[in-house]
Amino acid sequence: MRNIVTLAAVATMLELSAPTPSFAAEPAPKLVLQITVDQLRGDLLARDLGRMGDGGVRYLLDNGVVYLDVHHAHANTETIVGHATLATGAHPAAHGMVGNVWFDRDQGRLVYNVEDPDFPILGAGAGVDKSGEIDPTQRAAGTDGRSPRAIMTSTFGDELAIAHGGTAKIFGVSVKDRGAISMAGHAGKAFWFSKKAGEFITSSYYYDRYPDWVTEWNARRLPFAYAGKSWELLYDRASYRNGKRDDLPYETDLPGFGRVFPHPFGAADGKLFTTLLTTSPAGDALTVDFARALIAAEDLGGDAVTDYLSVSLSSTDYVGHLFGPSSLETEDQILRLDRLLAELFAFVDDRVGLERTLIVLSADHGAAEPPGYLAELGVPARYLDPAEWDKEPGLERLHKRFSIGKELISAYFHPYIYLDRAAIAAAGLDQEEVERAVAEEVTRLPGIELAISSTALATGDYPDLPIIRAVLNNFSPSRSGDVFVVFEPHSFINDFDGLTVAAHHGSPWRYDTFVPMIFAGYGLKPRRVARRVETVDLAPTLSSVLGLKPPSGAAGAPLEEVLAATEP
């Protein structure tokens, strides 16, 4: 039997949840539509607003409550961390999704955030094709099984289900499994794209068999219609800001896809065919088409109970990694994203009515610019390669001090260093002393801004600095490593499991924490808000608009401008 959240987690979170004002508008929205654009830094939407139509991005900016200074308040700005934060209103310290991957001390291995051996993927041949997967976090998974059970608090969707006795329809859709599962929560249902099968899939956590409409959508084989085609520019090249910057040495040259337009998808039986779809606007187009089919088949917004649909769009993230957020590819991707949003909003307006739909758009994280691009502008930046670090002097000092050196470390998956606690205890050493010594040695390495021990975070032995508060918001004793590492600004590892990428994210620096947040539809009065807010405020705001209690670990507060805009 599935639990919305464990009793122990509820007890813990009750201490963290502050009293929250509640406002239940009449009538309640028929549908809450949450759009999460993966790697959409807060400045990217408006860059080409003059070239956008009226129904997509411009609709949101002209008719919504637009927050101009929005940040994630945690240090590890990765996909699952940001999605879970948007879904729960909690910091990763509470919801537990501290990274795309963490080291499970009981299993003695790195684990992927939503892997779960108890709930295998439905259908044969629909798991993770690790040989053609450019996402290294997927490769850590020991199983193709998936569920949300690792999320330690409730989500907004969970609270909606609780309030309506399970009658609210709650769904999450994404190319990425973690983008769908985290937003659907424990009580909803999730679908994501299998690059191995070229279909949208789910696991036995959600269904015993696929709904007929999913089988019918997959039978249309829409992904394979891209075979032999290419990602072409939407407009004439001369009209793009970056039209003359299409072949840059730091961009990623995927085999067959290339660094310049057009980007061919290749044959349907190509090893990277479905992966290349997701590294282009085609991934978002397929996701939106599937979401429209879901809305119609499940009749979302069709009764008196508010329904919820999360659509997480992943293509901006993949494009940003390969080419950078200021590339020609990202420019075209954002313009195509605008068209897709317009199509989705028009569909929702026709079936439900935008005045009866509460839309919220945000992002799981921002992105750094490629160091090569910044160097052109005179901004200091660099790629880091830990293999080039001279670690021997530090290891020798640790060995001299503790009589053990390399064997101290069990695993390193940025930003966490996990120490071998058993070896430390067997040697009669003090865990706290070893952690601090390792942190001191790591800080000596080039490109390292900060290394702080988990013991220091747990005991409060740290200076009150913004960067350390962000690290603390990421600290979960059962999952976090023994040392948290922060690189210097505009410095990052560009090795993506053997694939060299142009740009990355994952830091507490503002280019990674800065995201948009816009509430629109549902008769909201347009407003632009310049005060700083945090992404943990999103879920409590949705809860207050609907008169629900906030998610169990919510640390944010309802946004007063949205509540005021929904008042009669």
Buried (B, 14 or more C-beta within 10 A) or exposed (E): EEEBBEEEBBEBBEEBBEEBEBBEBEEBBBBBBBBBBBBBBBBBBBBBEEBBEEBBBBBBBEBBBBBBEBBBBBBBBBBBBBBBBBBBBBBBBBBBBBBBBBBBBEEEEBBBBBBBEEBBBBBEEBBBBBEBBBBBBBBBBEBBBBBBBBBBBBBBBBBBBBBBEEEBBBBBBBBBBBBBBBBBBBBBBBBBBBBBBBBBBBBBBBEEEBBEBBEEBBEEEBBBEBBEEBBEBBEEEEEBEBBEBBEBEBBBEBEBBBBEBEBBBBEBEBBBBBBBBBBBBBBBBBBBBBBBBBBEBBEBBBEEBBBBBBBBBBBBBBBBBBBBBBBBBBBBBBBBBBBBBBBBBBBBBEBBBBEBBBBBBBBBBBBBBBBBBBBEEEEEBBBBEEEEBEBEEBBEBBBEBBEBBEEBBBBBBBBBBBBBBEBBEEBEBEBBBBBBBBBBBBBBBEBBBBBBBBBBBEEEEBEEEEBBBBBBBBBBEEBBBBBBBBBBBBBBBBBBBEBEBBBBBBBBBEBBBBBBBBBBBBBBEEBEBEEEBBBBBBBBBBBBBBEBBBBBBBBBBBBBBBBEBBEE
